[in-house]
Amino acid sequence: MISHFQYKSVGSKARKPKWEVSFFHQGTYYRTLYLHTGEFEWFQPAPPESEQNKLQSQIHELMLFHVYEQDS
């Protein structure tokens, strides 16, 4: 489960927005770039590959709510 989820816009918002996302999962602090394409670029430490799909799905849902639905 993700806790202490935070995000902030980085770079130019014009054509290719991206956000820096940070959170805790199972006691470990993680950071990633969430790109406008829905792709992720993990900072180190990256979560284990076995956890990445689940975490990416949860982050995507949070971003849909916090970023995309708030703007409409």
C-alpha positions as CSV (number, residue, x, y, z in Angstrom):
1,M,0.0,0.0,0.0
2,I,1.2,3.5,-0.9
3,S,1.4,6.1,1.9
4,H,2.5,9.7,2.0
5,F,1.9,10.2,-1.7
6,Q,3.1,13.5,-3.1
7,Y,3.5,14.9,-6.6
8,K,4.8,18.1,-8.2
9,S,5.0,19.2,-11.8
10,V,8.5,19.4,-13.2
11,G,9.7,20.9,-16.5
12,S,7.6,22.7,-19.1
13,K,3.8,22.1,-18.8
14,A,3.2,23.1,-22.4
15,R,3.6,20.0,-24.6
16,K,5.0,17.2,-22.5
17,P,4.2,17.5,-18.9
18,K,5.8,15.3,-16.3
19,W,5.5,15.0,-12.5
20,E,7.9,13.9,-9.8
21,V,6.1,11.5,-7.5
22,S,7.2,10.3,-4.1
23,F,5.7,7.9,-1.6
24,F,6.4,5.2,0.9
25,H,5.7,1.5,0.3
26,Q,6.5,-1.1,2.9
27,G,8.7,1.3,4.8
28,T,10.8,2.3,1.8
29,Y,10.8,5.8,0.3
30,Y,10.5,5.8,-3.5
31,R,10.6,8.5,-6.2
32,T,9.7,8.3,-9.9
33,L,9.0,10.6,-12.8
34,Y,5.5,10.1,-14.2
35,L,5.5,11.1,-17.8
36,H,2.6,12.4,-19.9
37,T,2.6,9.1,-21.7
38,G,1.9,7.2,-18.5
39,E,5.4,5.8,-18.4
40,F,7.6,5.8,-15.3
41,E,11.3,6.6,-14.8
42,W,12.3,5.3,-11.4
43,F,15.0,6.9,-9.2
44,Q,17.2,4.7,-7.0
45,P,16.2,2.8,-5.1
46,A,13.7,1.4,-7.5
47,P,11.0,-1.0,-6.2
48,P,11.6,-4.6,-7.0
49,E,10.4,-5.5,-10.5
50,S,7.8,-7.9,-8.9
51,E,6.2,-4.8,-7.3
52,Q,6.5,-2.3,-10.1
53,N,3.3,-3.1,-12.1
54,K,1.2,-3.0,-9.0
55,L,2.7,0.3,-7.8
56,Q,2.5,1.8,-11.3
57,S,-1.2,1.0,-11.4
58,Q,-1.8,2.6,-8.0
59,I,0.1,5.7,-8.9
60,H,-1.7,6.0,-12.2
61,E,-5.1,5.9,-10.4
62,L,-3.9,8.6,-8.0
63,M,-2.6,10.8,-10.8
64,L,-5.9,10.4,-12.7
65,F,-7.7,11.7,-9.6
66,H,-5.3,14.4,-8.4
67,V,-4.2,15.8,-11.8
68,Y,-6.5,14.9,-14.6
69,E,-9.9,15.0,-12.9
70,Q,-9.0,18.2,-10.9
71,D,-8.2,20.0,-14.1
72,S,-11.5,19.3,-15.8
